[in-house]
Amino acid sequence: MKILLAPNAFKESLSAIEVADALEAGIRADRPDVTVEKVPLADGGDGTLEVLASFWRGSILRLKSVDPLFREIEVPVGFDEGGETAVIEMARVSGLALLQDEEKNPYQTSTLGLGILIVEVARIGARRIYLGIGGSATVDGGIGMGVGLGFRHSDSKGSAVLPRGGNLLAIERIAPPTQAPWVDHVEVEVLSDVTNPLCGERGAARVFGPQKGASAEQVEFLEKGLHHLSELWKRDLGKDVACVPGSGAAGGVGAGAMVYLNARLVSGAEKMLEITGLPSKISACDLVVTGEGHLDRSSLEGKLPGKVAQIAKGLGVPCIGVFGLLEAEAEDSLREVGFTQLIPIAPEGPLLKEKKRRARDFLEETGKRIGRRLV
């Protein structure tokens, strides 16, 4: 028998790699005869870097850049074995997690570090970059990234504008780099399942601004700034991207990546399935185990565990979903999409905090329970 382990991370507890390792240890404890293949998953958000570097049998390098407030930092970047494909997580260089609570202010924060990092990754030989843009601290439309890439944003006097959200309305002209050798040979794909446009009620400022520390007044200022920026892109760079689904992702970095990087916006979940070749791996196994910390209706709306179950159902392969929490109202829908079994990793007694702390032990025990069911 062959089992495929393809879990997501259990947020605030274990990475997808750790979840897969724990399940494997439990299964092998009772069924050493079973063949286990592990394909931990991530959708472009937290953990994507480690998941892909591990899958590629590649490496993780630490490169110099700056954080959202222009402070020098070192940032991990994943590479495949040959060093030609890289994965960058925006959260590691321009993310909220890098700031103290009192520092969270999209007027002040910038994506400059992301642009610097992309140039460095291209300089050392990457030909393709997968850019995960979850967890950003910014609403600057990607102007900081643009500056890092060599674009010039100047004010009415021709002086360079410091690239941060609070200065969007000060920009009067944008000029492309005079030399940008990285453009000639690097293909960038942005991994995101966000479909928000750049501006409007569902846009970057109004939907994501408050999450990054913006007040109601700042949200409206940023909204005007992003609209102004989109008009400059059209006039100066010939790029009209404000209404493209996903352009509002990461405070407008979705749009900025299309403008400054000629990037394509792709579904993080779908791209992960493509990179890993998961459908063919599922077809070659007898059982697939997936899951995440909280299985709910969102698991059916493009998230990876739901997609894994759906693929398994189409191929006639049983699929077990493991979880820490289960939304009761979603259980029937989860079974309908393809989960043949839903298994909680922990008994009902422990508090959530305790479940998270002991998640590895619970998952190993869950692996043992799965192994026993195969007898």
Number of C-alpha atoms within 10 A of each C-alpha: 11 15 22 25 26 27 30 27 24 19 14 10 17 21 23 28 23 19 26 29 18 21 28 26 17 22 26 17 15 17 19 13 11 14 15 20 16 20 23 27 30 29 24 28 20 20 21 27 25 25 24 26 20 19 17 17 12 18 19 17 12 11 14 15 22 21 26 29 20 15 9 13 15 15 23 19 21 27 27 19 15 13 16 16 23 28 30 26 28 26 23 25 29 33 25 25 14 18 16 8 11 7 16 22 26 28 22 20 28 31 34 28 28 31 26 22 25 25 20 17 27 21 13 10 16 23 19 19 22 25 26 27 27 23 19 29 33 34 35 32 34 29 33 30 28 27 25 21 26 19 19 21 23 18 17 11 7 12 13 16 21 20 27 23 28 20 18 27 17 18 23 18 20 21 13 16 14 9 10 12 12 19 16 8 12 23 18 23 23 26 28 24 23 19 18 24 22 32 23 18 12 14 24 31 36 22 17 23 26 16 18 24 20 22 14 12 8 20 22 15 19 28 22 17 24 28 18 16 24 22 17 18 22 14 13 13 15 11 18 16 21 26 17 16 17 26 27 32 30 34 31 27 30 32 32 30 24 21 21 24 20 16 20 16 24 17 21 27 22 17 19 20 19 11 11 16 12 19 16 12 14 25 17 14 18 15 20 26 26 28 31 25 22 16 24 20 17 13 18 18 12 15 20 25 31 25 21 26 29 21 20 26 17 12 14 14 21 18 28 23 26 27 22 22 18 18 12 11 10 16 15 10 15 24 18 13 18 24 28 16 13 19 16 17 23 22 10 11 8 11 9 13 11 11 20 19 13 15 22 20 16 21 27 23 20 23 27 20 17 19 21 13 8 12 7
